[in-house]
């Protein structure tokens, strides 16, 4: 076996076997660090939370003199867990995905100064559902404090308001790690709410969903803005017509049309006219396939197409750890089968671009999602191991991206179960083609 393939196989094998070993041991060891002082934090109350079944507390501990702690539980390694540190009445959460043996939980000194955070973007998603209009809103929240502190107020650290007749469904907030945690909203009357969430240094987000009446497949939604200077992005299926105060078209992303408005002042009511029905399943699938072309056209427009989706944060991040765990197992199996095959020469493969998750960066740039590369074609010339390695790597990366986006579309309800099954079957066929070469 070639050295490079042996190294890759060993790495992927370790990734696959690690969760099995941890599932048996059920142990995680970690350390609590005070991010404001940069020192280890002793005597901090810690809670191990099981995410499956509704945020159940399953174990408690306290950090030692050097901030160290240990948790033993059968769920560790077998399912996503959460370690929560409680400091000055503020909860600081750290995700423990399957396969994790160590964890560093960062806590920060709390601050009540509202200037600790700013809100650079606000995304609104419309999805008709018969006589109801489902609406999702998401805010990106930045904390650039120096020295780093956490912004927290028990009476509410983030305020938001719903349009008239809006019925709130759910609210979640996520810290820099990107794991959404469901929040209990504080009702401040007249469709105004708040959440008491500690915004840590870095990129945070708040997302919530609500329902509005949608008689006759038309509505005018008056979106209130509370924070100044943010960029508003409106997202809707192609079958839905959108117009509104200062909104300009911004291309298409994953089969959804985009509209944007820059620098919306605080206290502004943005009236958005919505009409149309939910797309037919076939139309939704076709729109998703046209998504990359829409993004390419948008990128080609330069500054003139500034109303694009460059700032749209990632959604449904709660799926990330279960999906990643499954993908690791799939790709490890592929790597084993590929490693057993004789190395063939390939014509130089084209480079494949990868999306960077928007929720992980301050200034994301939208790129076309990676499509699985064509199967490796034998030639008479000799190719370098680097070319073979690149061909395999880009194929797997493209397939991973395709599967991940497919799962997101299914959870968002923009694809029917029949279409999901068809797309999944196509992806599995690509996987079999990669194995056969």
N, C-alpha and C positions, 0 to 999 in steps of 0.2 A: 504494500500500500504506500502511495506517495506520502512524503512527510506532511505536506500541507493538508491533504485530506485526512490524515491521521489526527492532526491537531484539531481540525474542524469537527471530526467525528467524536473526539474525546470531549470537546467542549459541549456539543449538543447532547452527548450521552450523559454528561454531568448534570445538565439542565433538566433532563428527563428523570434521572434517578434521584436527584435531590429532593423533589417533592415526596417521593415514596419513602425516603429515609426519614424526612422530617415528620411525615404523617405517623410513623411509628414512634419517633422520639417525642413529638408534640412539645417541643421546647424552643423558646426564643429568649436570647440574652441581649440586653441592651444597656444604654446609658442615657441619662437625662442631662442635657446641656442647656444652660441659660444663654440664649442667643444675644441678649443685650450686654451681658458682662463677659461672655466668652468662657465662662467657668462651668465646671460640673455642678449640678444642683442636687443637694442631698435632702432627704426627708420629703420628697415629693410624692403625693398620693397618685397611684397608677391603677388604672382599671383596664382589664382585658375584655373587649366587647366582641361578641359573635354577631356578624352581620346577617347571616341567614336566620330567618324567623323573627326579624324585627328588633335589631339592636339590643341583644340580651347581654347583661353583665355576667360574666362567667368566672372571673377571678380578680383578686385585688392584691396589691403589693405596695411597698414604699422603696424609693431609691436609697441606696446606701451612702456611705460617706463620700465616695467618689462618683456618685450618681448612678451606680450600677443597679441593675434589677434583672430578675429572671421570672419567666412565666412558664408553667407546665400545664398543657391542656391538650386533649386529643384532637381538637379542631385545628390546632396550629399545624400548618403544613398541608392540611387536607382541604381547607377552605379559606377564603379571605377573612381576615380578622382585623381588629382595630385596637391599638393601644392608646388610651386617653390619659393624659397627665392633667391634674387639676392644680392650678397655681393662682393664688389670690382670687379664687372663685371663677377663674376662666378655664375653659376646656381647651386643651391643645391635643389634637388627634394626629396619630401616625398610622398609616396603613401597613398591614403585615400580610402581603399576598402569599399564596402557596409557594413553598420552596424557600422561604426566608428563615434564616437562623439568627440573625442579629438585627437590631433596630436602634437608631438614635432618635430620641424624642427631644425636639427643641421647644423650649418655652421662652417667653419673652416678658419683660416688664410691661404691664398694661398702661395704656394712655387713654384719656377721655377727650383728647383734642381732635376735633373733626377734621382739621387740616392734615392729619396724618394720612388720609386717603384721598384719592381723586378717582373719578369715573370717566375713562376715556371713550367707552363705547357702550351702546345699548342696542340690542337685537330684539326684534319683534317678529314672530312667526305666526302666520295665519293658516289654518287648515279647516275648511268647511266639513261639517258632518251632519248632513240633513238640515234640520231646522236649528242646529246649533253651530256656532263658530268657535272652534277651539283656538285659543291664543296662548302662546308661550313667549315669555320675555326673559332676557338674560342680560345682566350687566357685568362688564369687566371692571374690576376694582383693583387699583394699584396702591401699594404701600411702599413708599420709598424713604421711609424715615431713617435718619441717622442721628445718634446711634439707633439701631433697629429696635422698635417697640411694637406691641400689638395694640391695635385700636379696639377698644371694647367699652360698651356702656350697657349696664343691665336693663335699662329702659329702652334699648334699641340702638344698634349701631348702623343700621341701614334702613331707610324709609322708602316706601314705594306706594303707589296708588293705582287702583284699577279704574277703567272706564265705567261710566254709569251702567248699571244692571250686570256688571261683571260678577261672576260667582267663583271665588278663589277655590282652587283644587289642591294644590300642593306647593310648598316652598322648600328649596334646598340651597345650601351654600357650600362652596368648596374653597379650600386653601390652596397654597402653591403646589401641593402634591396632586391636586386635581380630583380628589375623591369627594363627590357630593354627599353631604350629610343633611338629611331631612330636618327642617326647622319647624318649631311651633311658632306661628306668627302672633305678634302682639297686635290686637285690634285697637286701632286708634280712632275708630268711628268714621262714617261717611266714606267707606271703601278705601281708607288709608290704613296701612299696616307697617309694621317694622319687625326686624329680626335682631336678636341679641347674639351675634356671632363675632368671634374674635378674628379680625383681619390681620393676619401675620405679614411680615415683610415679604414682598414679592407680589405675584399676580394671584388675585382671588376672584371669585365670581359668585353671583346670586342669581338663581333662576326660579321662576314660578310660572304656574299655568292657571288659566281660568277659562270659563265658558261665557259666551254672550248669545243672546237671541239672534237668530239669523233668518227672519221671515222673508220669503220670496227670494232667497239666495242673494240678499244684498244688505249691507249695513254700512253706517258711517261710524267709525271707531275713533273716539277722541282720546288720544294717548297723552297722559300728563307726564311731564318731565320735571324732576325734582333737582337733579344735580346739573351744574353748568358745564358748557363747553364740550359735551359728549357728542360722539358721532352716532347718528341713528341709522340702523340698517333694517329694512323691512324685507321679509322673505315670504314667498307664497308660491303655490304650484302654478304651472303655466296656464291652467284652466281658470285661474282666478285673476281678475283685472284689479289693478291697484293704482290709485292716484291719491295725491295728497299734497299738503303744504310743503313746497320746496323739495319734494322727492324727485330724484332723477334715476332712470334705469341704470343698472350696474352689471348687466350680463346674467350669467346663469351658473349655478353651482349645484352639482348632484341632482339635476333635474328640477331645481327650484329657481324661480326668477328673483332677482335682487333689485332693491331700490335703496338709495342712500341720501342722507342729508348731513352736511357737516355743521359742527359748532352750534348745536341747539341750545339756546339760553335756558337757564333754570326758570321754572314757572311757566314754560310754554306748553300750550295745549296743541298737539299736532293732530289735525283731523285727517284721517285716512279713509277713503272710500273703498270698500271691498265688495266685489260682486263676482258671481260664478259659483261653480260647484267643485267638489273634489274630483281630481282627475280619475278617469277610468284606469284600471290596473295596467292595461297595455300602454296607455299614454304615459303613465308614470314611469314605466320601464323604459320607454323610448326616450323620455326626457332625461333620464339618468344616463343613458348611453350618449346623449348629445352634450352632457355636462362638460367633458373635457374640451370640446370645440368652443363652447361658450367661454370657458376660462382662457383659452388661447387667444380668442378674439379680444377679450378684455385686457389681457396682458399686452397685446400688440398695440392697444390704444394709447399707451403711455400715460402722461399726466391727465390727458383729456378724459380718461375713463376712471377717474378717481373715486367714483361711487361704487367701486367693486366690493368684493367680499373679503378684502384683505384683513379686516379686523374681526371677522366672525369667530367667536370662541367655539371650542369643541363642546358638543352636547352628548348626553348619555354616557358620561365617563364612568358611571358606576359599573358599566359592562366591561371595563378595560381589563381588570385582573382575571375574571373567568375566561375571557376570550384569549388573552395572552397565554394563559396556562394551557388551553387547548391547542393553540397554534404551535407552541413549543414542542408538544408531543408529536403533532403531525409532521413538522419539519424535521424533527430528529429522525423519525422513521424514514422520511424521504432521503435524508443524508446518509443513513445506513445503507439503503438500497443503492444509492448512487455510488457510494464508496466501493461497493462490491462489483460495479460494472467496470469494464476496461475503459481507460481514458481515451477519448477520441479527440481528433483535431477539429477545431471549429473555425468558421469564418468569423472575423472580428465582430462581436456583438455590439449592437447600438446601446448607448448609455440609456439608463432608465431613471427618470426623476422620481423622487419620493416626496410625499407630503410631510410637512412638519406639523404636528398637532398644534392648532392655533391656541389652545388653552395653555400651552406651555411656553409661550413666548410673548414678548411685549409688542413686537411689530411683525406679525406673521405675514408671509407672502404666499398668496395662493398659487399653487403649482398643479399641473395636470397629474391626476393619480397614475401610479405606475400600472401599466398593463403587463400581464405575464408575457415574458419573452417567448419567441418561438422555440420549439424543441431544438436541441443541439444537432447540427447537420455534419456528418463526417465528410472530410475532404481528403485530398491526397497530400496536402502540405502538412508540415509539422507546426502545431500551435504551442504557445507557451502555456505553462501551468497557470499563469496569471489570467490568461484569456478564458481557460476552462473554468477557473474559480469565479471569475466575474460573471460568466454566463449562468452558472448555477445560482449564484447569489442574487442576481437581479431577477431571475425567474421566481425564486422563493419569495423575495421581497414583494414583487408584484402580486403574487398570489395572496400573500398575507394581507396586503392593502385591500385587494378586491374582496376577500372574505370579511374583513373588519367592517368595510363600508356596507356590505350586504347586511350584516347583522344590525348595524345602526339604522338602515332604512327599514328593516323589519320592525324594530322596536319603536321607531317614529311613526309607523303606520302608513308609510308612503309606498308600500309594496304589498300585494296580496300574498296569501299563503301559497297559492299555486305558483305565482311568479317567483316567490322565494325558493320554492322547491326546484323550479327549473334553473334558476341562477346557481343554486347550490350544486345541482347536478353538473352544470357546465364547469364550475370550479373544480369539482372532483375529477371530471374528465381531464382537465388541464394537469391536475396532480398525477393522474395515471400516465398521461403522455410524458411528463417529466421523468417518471420512474422508468418507463420503457425506453426513453431516449429516442 
